[in-house]
Amino acid sequence: MPAGVDNICVVIGRTRHKMIQVEIIEASRRGARMIEVRLDFLTKAPDFKRLLAAKPCELVATVRRQQDGGRWTGEEAERTILLRQAIVAGFDWVDLETDIADEIRRFGKVKRIVSYHNLREVPHDLEKIYEKMCKQDPDVVKIAVSAQQPADNLRVLDLLKSPSRPTVAFCLGDMGFPSRILAARYGAPFAYAAFNKERTIALGIPSFEEMKDVYHYHLLNSDTQIFGVIGDPVAHSLSPVIHNAALQQLDINGVYLPFRVPRSGLQSFLEKFDRFPVQGYSVTIPHKEAALRLAKEKDPSASRVGAANTLVQRADGFSASNTDYQAARDSLLAHLELIAKEGETGQSMPFPNLQGWKVLQLGAGGVGRAVAHMLRDEGAQVVIANRTHEKAEDLADDVGCKAATWETRHNIQCELLVNCTSVGMHPNVDECPVHPSYLHPDMMVFDTIYNPESTMLIKEAKAHGCTVLTGVDMFVRQAQMQFLLFTGREPPRELMTKVVRRALSPVAMAVEE
């Protein structure tokens, strides 16, 4: 049995008593020492004797209204009675919304969580609401509000700096996710995690396994260094999986988080989050070009490419780098060498190269800029097609190659097709950037998307007899280079490859779904 985790409250919400009992036992077996039982999920009246039988750890009773993100549809008077019954029945904790906390007085040894939920916004008078809650005889104050901008995370975390009562405060949704983890740096008494996050317990709530095994929440403290990935969208990213595993392996007190930042908000985000400070960022769609412009220092590869996928904190600002260029080159050439050795192509050179290859590249964004420069440096004949044609023309002029309109991309003859767009990326996994009829056995297809690994383009390419290269190897290589830049430590290369493969495996994906 794994060691217990005292500062993560596992939330269980099922419609049947039997399943709640099963999940309580299983959560405890996995290390949970505090479990919230969402009574509002039950389709029948709660049987407290049954629910509390053989109680393995501390249990929290919660009956959440729909307006607060729950499923309770009955009368408010009935809900109040149910909460009082739960207190008397033997729960260790009870969750009481601030508007009813004064109606239900403390009873026996049952501890009180006084909570406030706002699914729409972070209210302008949040601090006054919090101050009032601290006077309602709470053992813990809980605040959960909906982030509308990245800076909302900071406002909520400010409540934890010098709380008058133990406080759990975080933002809901994927934009608010960082606050759930960063609360540990301020000594929050616990955080919430879902036993099964696919049951829509709450917006943006991580699973218990994620909190323990990816973010290592129970090990974080005020000295923890912060790293992260900036993008929009970013929830699909496996960067937290690979970097947190590497930090843990090398015993570095650090955590790597996903930061969802809207297209126009990068500068404001970097300035406001500098208060921690964040030691380094991976940068993805749509911020790679803006990241380069905002950096104080720029390494030659980033300057030449015109995009940065890495920002590292320096004394006077951020230093920008581009690891996409080298990662794409190493991944592609290693694959060509492998297939040449295996006799899958007509090439016989001992070190295959791209000299003279006819390439159609789709996409002219951050990764597209890096790949296009790399392909031209390797001697390839490149044509770039992009959904916004002006960007394709600008990149083609910069690189010294040709541009084609998106509508005419199927007229371009090529030996290598490279997808640098987001078409086919999770969650839009049924999309393909070219019509399947364009693909043929004499073509090689390289899709820089890694999640999913088998994109629709890769699936169609295999079906049409193409040689294929997925984006996983490139993703791992660029992450390894970033890790070295972030920490100054050699990355655990084998481990980083292993955790990504495990996260993308059909078994792992099935569990996640």
KEDOMI-426175 format. One record per residue (C-alpha): residue in one letter; x, y, z. Coordinates in steps of 0.2 Angstrom, whole numbers. Layout:
BEGIN
+-----+-------+-------+-------+
: res :    c1 :    c2 :    c3 :
+-----+-------+-------+-------+
:   a :     X :     Y :     Z :
...
+-----+-------+-------+-------+
REM end
This chain:
BEGIN
+-----+-------+-------+-------+
: res :    c1 :    c2 :    c3 :
+-----+-------+-------+-------+
:   m :     0 :     0 :     0 :
:   p :     7 :    17 :    -5 :
:   a :    11 :    30 :     9 :
:   g :    -3 :    41 :    14 :
:   v :    -5 :    58 :     7 :
:   d :   -12 :    70 :    20 :
:   n :   -14 :    86 :    10 :
:   i :   -25 :    80 :    -4 :
:   c :   -43 :    79 :    -2 :
:   v :   -50 :    66 :   -14 :
:   v :   -68 :    70 :   -21 :
:   i :   -80 :    55 :   -24 :
:   g :   -96 :    58 :   -33 :
:   r :  -107 :    43 :   -38 :
:   t :  -125 :    40 :   -40 :
:   r :  -125 :    24 :   -31 :
:   h :  -120 :    20 :   -13 :
:   k :  -111 :     4 :   -18 :
:   m :  -100 :    13 :   -30 :
:   i :   -96 :    27 :   -17 :
:   q :   -91 :    13 :    -5 :
:   v :   -80 :     5 :   -18 :
:   e :   -71 :    21 :   -22 :
:   i :   -69 :    26 :    -4 :
:   i :   -60 :    10 :    -1 :
:   e :   -49 :    11 :   -17 :
:   a :   -45 :    29 :   -14 :
:   s :   -39 :    25 :     4 :
:   r :   -29 :    10 :    -3 :
:   r :   -20 :    22 :   -15 :
:   g :   -15 :    34 :    -1 :
:   a :   -30 :    46 :     2 :
:   r :   -31 :    51 :    20 :
:   m :   -46 :    63 :    17 :
:   i :   -61 :    60 :     6 :
:   e :   -75 :    72 :     1 :
:   v :   -91 :    62 :    -2 :
:   r :  -103 :    72 :   -14 :
:   l :  -120 :    67 :    -7 :
:   d :  -128 :    78 :   -20 :
:   f :  -123 :    65 :   -33 :
:   l :  -134 :    51 :   -25 :
:   t :  -150 :    47 :   -34 :
:   k :  -157 :    40 :   -18 :
:   a :  -158 :    48 :     0 :
:   p :  -141 :    45 :     8 :
:   d :  -139 :    30 :    19 :
:   f :  -127 :    36 :    32 :
:   k :  -124 :    20 :    41 :
:   r :  -119 :    12 :    25 :
:   l :  -108 :    26 :    19 :
:   l :   -99 :    27 :    35 :
:   a :   -97 :     8 :    38 :
:   a :   -78 :     4 :    40 :
:   k :   -73 :    21 :    37 :
:   p :   -54 :    21 :    32 :
:   c :   -50 :    39 :    34 :
:   e :   -57 :    56 :    37 :
:   l :   -73 :    59 :    27 :
:   v :   -81 :    76 :    22 :
:   a :   -99 :    78 :    19 :
:   t :  -104 :    89 :     5 :
:   v :  -121 :    93 :    -3 :
:   r :  -117 :   105 :   -17 :
:   r :  -131 :   116 :   -26 :
:   q :  -131 :   118 :   -44 :
:   q :  -127 :   136 :   -43 :
:   d :  -111 :   131 :   -34 :
:   g :  -107 :   118 :   -47 :
:   g :  -116 :   103 :   -39 :
:   r :  -131 :    92 :   -43 :
:   w :  -143 :    96 :   -29 :
:   t :  -160 :   100 :   -36 :
:   g :  -171 :    99 :   -20 :
:   e :  -177 :   112 :    -9 :
:   e :  -165 :   122 :     2 :
:   a :  -173 :   118 :    18 :
:   e :  -171 :    99 :    14 :
:   r :  -153 :   101 :    10 :
:   t :  -150 :   110 :    26 :
:   i :  -158 :    96 :    36 :
:   l :  -147 :    83 :    26 :
:   l :  -131 :    93 :    31 :
:   r :  -136 :    92 :    49 :
:   q :  -140 :    74 :    48 :
:   a :  -123 :    71 :    40 :
:   i :  -115 :    80 :    55 :
:   v :  -124 :    70 :    68 :
:   a :  -121 :    53 :    58 :
:   g :  -102 :    54 :    61 :
:   f :   -93 :    63 :    46 :
:   d :   -77 :    71 :    51 :
:   w :   -80 :    86 :    41 :
:   v :   -95 :    96 :    34 :
:   d :   -94 :   108 :    19 :
:   l :  -106 :   123 :    22 :
:   e :  -108 :   137 :     9 :
:   t :  -105 :   154 :    17 :
:   d :  -123 :   160 :    15 :
:   i :  -129 :   145 :    26 :
:   a :  -114 :   143 :    38 :
:   d :  -122 :   154 :    51 :
:   e :  -138 :   144 :    51 :
:   i :  -129 :   127 :    55 :
:   r :  -119 :   128 :    71 :
:   r :  -104 :   118 :    76 :
:   f :  -108 :   101 :    83 :
:   g :   -96 :    90 :    93 :
:   k :   -79 :    86 :    85 :
:   v :   -85 :    89 :    67 :
:   k :   -74 :   101 :    58 :
:   r :   -81 :   115 :    47 :
:   i :   -76 :   120 :    29 :
:   v :   -85 :   136 :    25 :
:   s :   -85 :   138 :     6 :
:   y :   -89 :   150 :    -8 :
:   h :   -90 :   145 :   -26 :
:   n :   -92 :   157 :   -41 :
:   l :   -93 :   148 :   -58 :
:   r :   -94 :   165 :   -67 :
:   e :   -79 :   176 :   -62 :
:   v :   -68 :   182 :   -48 :
:   p :   -79 :   194 :   -39 :
:   h :   -73 :   212 :   -37 :
:   d :   -76 :   211 :   -18 :
:   l :   -68 :   194 :   -16 :
:   e :   -57 :   200 :    -1 :
:   k :   -72 :   206 :     8 :
:   i :   -81 :   190 :     5 :
:   y :   -66 :   181 :    12 :
:   e :   -65 :   192 :    27 :
:   k :   -83 :   188 :    32 :
:   m :   -80 :   169 :    29 :
:   c :   -66 :   170 :    42 :
:   k :   -78 :   175 :    55 :
:   q :   -90 :   161 :    52 :
:   d :   -82 :   149 :    64 :
:   p :   -72 :   139 :    50 :
:   d :   -59 :   126 :    53 :
:   v :   -55 :   129 :    35 :
:   v :   -61 :   142 :    22 :
:   k :   -63 :   137 :     4 :
:   i :   -64 :   148 :   -11 :
:   a :   -66 :   142 :   -28 :
:   v :   -69 :   155 :   -42 :
:   s :   -68 :   155 :   -61 :
:   a :   -53 :   163 :   -69 :
:   q :   -56 :   174 :   -84 :
:   q :   -38 :   179 :   -86 :
:   p :   -21 :   172 :   -80 :
:   a :   -19 :   186 :   -67 :
:   d :   -34 :   179 :   -58 :
:   n :   -23 :   165 :   -51 :
:   l :   -12 :   178 :   -43 :
:   r :   -27 :   187 :   -34 :
:   v :   -34 :   171 :   -27 :
:   l :   -16 :   166 :   -21 :
:   d :   -14 :   182 :   -12 :
:   l :   -27 :   176 :     0 :
:   l :   -15 :   163 :     6 :
:   k :    -1 :   175 :    10 :
:   s :    -6 :   178 :    28 :
:   p :   -23 :   170 :    31 :
:   s :   -32 :   173 :    47 :
:   r :   -39 :   155 :    46 :
:   p :   -32 :   140 :    36 :
:   t :   -37 :   143 :    18 :
:   v :   -40 :   133 :     2 :
:   a :   -41 :   145 :   -12 :
:   f :   -40 :   142 :   -31 :
:   c :   -47 :   146 :   -48 :
:   l :   -58 :   134 :   -58 :
:   g :   -55 :   129 :   -76 :
:   d :   -40 :   126 :   -86 :
:   m :   -34 :   144 :   -85 :
:   g :   -35 :   143 :   -66 :
:   f :   -26 :   126 :   -64 :
:   p :    -9 :   134 :   -59 :
:   s :   -17 :   141 :   -43 :
:   r :   -22 :   123 :   -38 :
:   i :    -4 :   118 :   -37 :
:   l :     4 :   134 :   -32 :
:   a :    -6 :   135 :   -17 :
:   a :     6 :   122 :    -9 :
:   r :    20 :   135 :    -9 :
:   y :     9 :   146 :     3 :
:   g :     5 :   131 :    14 :
:   a :   -13 :   128 :    10 :
:   p :   -19 :   114 :    22 :
:   f :   -25 :   103 :     7 :
:   a :   -30 :   103 :   -11 :
:   y :   -44 :    95 :   -20 :
:   a :   -42 :    81 :   -33 :
:   a :   -55 :    69 :   -41 :
:   f :   -55 :    50 :   -39 :
:   n :   -60 :    50 :   -57 :
:   k :   -59 :    67 :   -65 :
:   e :   -70 :    62 :   -80 :
:   r :   -85 :    63 :   -69 :
:   t :   -85 :    82 :   -71 :
:   i :   -84 :    84 :   -52 :
:   a :   -78 :   102 :   -55 :
:   l :   -70 :   112 :   -69 :
:   g :   -52 :   109 :   -71 :
:   i :   -50 :    97 :   -56 :
:   p :   -35 :    86 :   -58 :
:   s :   -36 :    67 :   -53 :
:   f :   -28 :    60 :   -37 :
:   e :   -15 :    51 :   -48 :
:   e :   -10 :    67 :   -57 :
:   m :    -8 :    77 :   -41 :
:   k :     3 :    63 :   -33 :
:   d :    12 :    56 :   -48 :
:   v :    14 :    70 :   -60 :
:   y :    14 :    86 :   -49 :
:   h :    20 :    78 :   -33 :
:   y :     9 :    90 :   -23 :
:   h :    13 :    82 :    -7 :
:   l :    31 :    86 :    -9 :
:   l :    30 :   105 :   -14 :
:   n :    34 :   119 :    -2 :
:   s :    39 :   137 :    -1 :
:   d :    56 :   133 :    -9 :
:   t :    49 :   124 :   -24 :
:   q :    56 :   131 :   -41 :
:   i :    42 :   134 :   -54 :
:   f :    43 :   130 :   -72 :
:   g :    29 :   129 :   -85 :
:   v :    23 :   128 :  -103 :
:   i :    14 :   143 :  -110 :
:   g :     1 :   140 :  -124 :
:   d :   -18 :   142 :  -129 :
:   p :   -24 :   128 :  -129 :
:   v :   -12 :   120 :  -117 :
:   a :   -22 :   107 :  -107 :
:   h :   -17 :    93 :  -119 :
:   s :     1 :    96 :  -117 :
:   l :    12 :    82 :  -110 :
:   s :    26 :    94 :  -106 :
:   p :    21 :    93 :   -87 :
:   v :    22 :    74 :   -88 :
:   i :    39 :    73 :   -95 :
:   h :    47 :    88 :   -85 :
:   n :    40 :    84 :   -68 :
:   a :    46 :    66 :   -70 :
:   a :    63 :    72 :   -74 :
:   l :    63 :    85 :   -59 :
:   q :    58 :    70 :   -48 :
:   q :    71 :    58 :   -55 :
:   l :    85 :    71 :   -51 :
:   d :    78 :    76 :   -34 :
:   i :    76 :    94 :   -39 :
:   n :    63 :   103 :   -29 :
:   g :    53 :   110 :   -43 :
:   v :    36 :   109 :   -52 :
:   y :    32 :   111 :   -70 :
:   l :    14 :   118 :   -74 :
:   p :     3 :   122 :   -89 :
:   f :    -1 :   140 :   -91 :
:   r :   -15 :   144 :  -102 :
:   v :   -12 :   162 :  -109 :
:   p :   -23 :   170 :  -123 :
:   r :   -14 :   175 :  -139 :
:   s :   -13 :   194 :  -134 :
:   g :    -9 :   191 :  -116 :
:   l :     9 :   185 :  -116 :
:   q :    18 :   201 :  -110 :
:   s :     6 :   205 :   -96 :
:   f :     7 :   186 :   -91 :
:   l :    26 :   186 :   -90 :
:   e :    27 :   203 :   -80 :
:   k :    14 :   198 :   -67 :
:   f :    20 :   180 :   -64 :
:   d :    38 :   187 :   -62 :
:   r :    33 :   188 :   -44 :
:   f :    37 :   170 :   -40 :
:   p :    48 :   170 :   -51 :
:   v :    45 :   157 :   -64 :
:   q :    63 :   150 :   -68 :
:   g :    59 :   144 :   -86 :
:   y :    45 :   142 :   -99 :
:   s :    42 :   131 :  -113 :
:   v :    32 :   140 :  -126 :
:   t :    20 :   133 :  -139 :
:   i :     5 :   139 :  -150 :
:   p :     2 :   154 :  -152 :
:   h :    16 :   162 :  -143 :
:   k :    33 :   157 :  -150 :
:   e :    36 :   173 :  -161 :
:   a :    30 :   185 :  -147 :
:   a :    41 :   176 :  -134 :
:   l :    56 :   180 :  -145 :
:   r :    51 :   198 :  -146 :
:   l :    49 :   200 :  -127 :
:   a :    65 :   192 :  -123 :
:   k :    80 :   202 :  -117 :
:   e :    93 :   190 :  -124 :
:   k :    91 :   179 :  -139 :
:   d :   102 :   164 :  -144 :
:   p :   107 :   164 :  -162 :
:   s :    95 :   149 :  -167 :
:   a :    80 :   158 :  -160 :
:   s :    85 :   175 :  -168 :
:   r :    88 :   167 :  -185 :
:   v :    72 :   156 :  -185 :
:   g :    62 :   171 :  -178 :
:   a :    53 :   161 :  -165 :
:   a :    57 :   155 :  -147 :
:   n :    50 :   139 :  -139 :
:   t :    60 :   142 :  -123 :
:   l :    62 :   156 :  -110 :
:   v :    74 :   155 :   -96 :
:   q :    74 :   168 :   -82 :
:   r :    90 :   178 :   -80 :
:   a :    95 :   193 :   -69 :
:   d :    88 :   206 :   -81 :
:   g :    74 :   197 :   -90 :
:   f :    71 :   181 :  -100 :
:   s :    84 :   173 :  -112 :
:   a :    75 :   165 :  -128 :
:   s :    81 :   149 :  -136 :
:   n :    74 :   138 :  -150 :
:   t :    76 :   119 :  -147 :
:   d :    63 :   115 :  -161 :
:   y :    76 :   117 :  -175 :
:   q :    89 :   105 :  -168 :
:   a :    76 :    92 :  -162 :
:   a :    67 :    92 :  -179 :
:   r :    84 :    90 :  -188 :
:   d :    90 :    76 :  -176 :
:   s :    73 :    67 :  -176 :
:   l :    71 :    67 :  -195 :
:   l :    89 :    63 :  -199 :
:   a :    90 :    49 :  -187 :
:   h :    74 :    41 :  -194 :
:   l :    81 :    43 :  -212 :
:   e :    97 :    34 :  -206 :
:   l :    87 :    20 :  -198 :
:   i :    76 :    17 :  -213 :
:   a :    91 :    17 :  -225 :
:   k :    99 :     4 :  -214 :
:   e :    83 :    -7 :  -215 :
:   g :    83 :    -5 :  -234 :
:   e :    66 :     3 :  -234 :
:   t :    72 :    17 :  -247 :
:   g :    82 :    17 :  -262 :
:   q :    95 :    28 :  -254 :
:   s :   112 :    19 :  -250 :
:   m :   122 :    33 :  -242 :
:   p :   129 :    28 :  -224 :
:   f :   122 :    45 :  -217 :
:   p :   106 :    49 :  -226 :
:   n :   102 :    68 :  -228 :
:   l :    89 :    79 :  -236 :
:   q :   100 :    86 :  -250 :
:   g :    88 :    89 :  -265 :
:   w :    72 :    82 :  -257 :
:   k :    56 :    90 :  -263 :
:   v :    47 :    95 :  -247 :
:   l :    29 :   102 :  -244 :
:   q :    28 :   110 :  -227 :
:   l :    11 :   114 :  -220 :
:   g :    11 :   128 :  -208 :
:   a :    21 :   144 :  -205 :
:   g :    19 :   147 :  -186 :
:   g :    32 :   145 :  -173 :
:   v :    37 :   127 :  -176 :
:   g :    35 :   129 :  -195 :
:   r :    48 :   143 :  -194 :
:   a :    60 :   132 :  -186 :
:   v :    57 :   117 :  -197 :
:   a :    58 :   127 :  -213 :
:   h :    75 :   135 :  -209 :
:   m :    81 :   117 :  -204 :
:   l :    75 :   110 :  -221 :
:   r :    83 :   123 :  -231 :
:   d :    99 :   122 :  -221 :
:   e :    99 :   103 :  -225 :
:   g :    98 :   107 :  -244 :
:   a :    79 :   103 :  -246 :
:   q :    68 :   111 :  -259 :
:   v :    54 :   118 :  -249 :
:   v :    37 :   124 :  -253 :
:   i :    27 :   131 :  -239 :
:   a :     8 :   132 :  -238 :
:   n :    -2 :   140 :  -224 :
:   r :   -20 :   144 :  -221 :
:   t :   -15 :   162 :  -219 :
:   h :    -6 :   164 :  -236 :
:   e :     3 :   180 :  -231 :
:   k :    12 :   171 :  -217 :
:   a :    18 :   157 :  -229 :
:   e :    25 :   171 :  -241 :
:   d :    34 :   180 :  -227 :
:   l :    42 :   164 :  -221 :
:   a :    46 :   158 :  -238 :
:   d :    55 :   175 :  -241 :
:   d :    64 :   174 :  -225 :
:   v :    70 :   156 :  -228 :
:   g :    73 :   157 :  -247 :
:   c :    60 :   145 :  -254 :
:   k :    43 :   145 :  -262 :
:   a :    25 :   148 :  -255 :
:   a :     9 :   140 :  -261 :
:   t :    -9 :   144 :  -256 :
:   w :   -18 :   133 :  -245 :
:   e :   -30 :   129 :  -258 :
:   t :   -17 :   123 :  -271 :
:   r :    -7 :   113 :  -258 :
:   h :   -13 :    96 :  -266 :
:   n :    -5 :   102 :  -283 :
:   i :    13 :   102 :  -276 :
:   q :    23 :    86 :  -279 :
:   c :    34 :    81 :  -265 :
:   e :    44 :    67 :  -258 :
:   l :    42 :    73 :  -240 :
:   l :    26 :    80 :  -232 :
:   v :    29 :    89 :  -215 :
:   n :    14 :    95 :  -205 :
:   c :    18 :   110 :  -194 :
:   t :     0 :   115 :  -191 :
:   s :   -11 :   111 :  -177 :
:   v :   -24 :   101 :  -188 :
:   g :   -26 :    84 :  -180 :
:   m :   -20 :    89 :  -163 :
:   h :   -30 :    84 :  -148 :
:   p :   -45 :    87 :  -146 :
:   n :   -48 :    88 :  -165 :
:   v :   -42 :    71 :  -169 :
:   d :   -53 :    68 :  -183 :
:   e :   -45 :    82 :  -194 :
:   c :   -32 :    79 :  -207 :
:   p :   -22 :    93 :  -216 :
:   v :   -22 :    85 :  -233 :
:   h :   -35 :    74 :  -243 :
:   p :   -30 :    56 :  -241 :
:   s :   -29 :    54 :  -260 :
:   y :   -14 :    66 :  -260 :
:   l :    -4 :    52 :  -251 :
:   h :     6 :    39 :  -260 :
:   p :    19 :    25 :  -256 :
:   d :    34 :    35 :  -262 :
:   m :    30 :    49 :  -250 :
:   m :    37 :    51 :  -232 :
:   v :    26 :    60 :  -220 :
:   f :    32 :    69 :  -204 :
:   d :    19 :    75 :  -192 :
:   t :    26 :    87 :  -179 :
:   i :    10 :    84 :  -168 :
:   y :    13 :    72 :  -154 :
:   n :    -4 :    71 :  -145 :
:   p :   -11 :    60 :  -152 :
:   e :     4 :    51 :  -159 :
:   s :    -6 :    43 :  -172 :
:   t :   -15 :    58 :  -180 :
:   m :   -27 :    56 :  -194 :
:   l :   -13 :    61 :  -205 :
:   i :    -2 :    47 :  -199 :
:   k :   -16 :    34 :  -200 :
:   e :   -20 :    39 :  -218 :
:   a :    -1 :    40 :  -223 :
:   k :     1 :    22 :  -216 :
:   a :   -14 :    16 :  -225 :
:   h :    -7 :    23 :  -241 :
:   g :    10 :    15 :  -239 :
:   c :    19 :    30 :  -234 :
:   t :    35 :    30 :  -223 :
:   v :    30 :    40 :  -207 :
:   l :    38 :    49 :  -193 :
:   t :    27 :    55 :  -179 :
:   g :    30 :    70 :  -168 :
:   v :    35 :    60 :  -152 :
:   d :    53 :    59 :  -155 :
:   m :    55 :    77 :  -159 :
:   f :    44 :    82 :  -144 :
:   v :    56 :    72 :  -132 :
:   r :    72 :    79 :  -140 :
:   q :    66 :    97 :  -138 :
:   a :    60 :    94 :  -120 :
:   q :    77 :    86 :  -116 :
:   m :    86 :   102 :  -122 :
:   q :    74 :   113 :  -113 :
:   f :    77 :   104 :   -97 :
:   l :    96 :   106 :   -98 :
:   l :    93 :   125 :  -101 :
:   f :    81 :   126 :   -86 :
:   t :    91 :   117 :   -73 :
:   g :   109 :   116 :   -80 :
:   r :   107 :    97 :   -77 :
:   e :   109 :    83 :   -90 :
:   p :    91 :    76 :   -92 :
:   p :    86 :    58 :   -89 :
:   r :    84 :    54 :  -107 :
:   e :    78 :    37 :  -106 :
:   l :    65 :    41 :   -92 :
:   m :    58 :    56 :  -102 :
:   t :    55 :    45 :  -117 :
:   k :    47 :    31 :  -107 :
:   v :    35 :    43 :   -98 :
:   v :    29 :    50 :  -114 :
:   r :    26 :    33 :  -122 :
:   r :    17 :    27 :  -107 :
:   a :     6 :    43 :  -107 :
:   l :     2 :    41 :  -125 :
:   s :    -1 :    22 :  -124 :
:   p :   -18 :    15 :  -129 :
:   v :   -20 :     8 :  -111 :
:   a :   -16 :    25 :  -103 :
:   m :   -28 :    35 :  -115 :
:   a :   -42 :    22 :  -112 :
:   v :   -40 :    25 :   -93 :
:   e :   -40 :    44 :   -96 :
:   e :   -56 :    43 :  -106 :
+-----+-------+-------+-------+
REM end
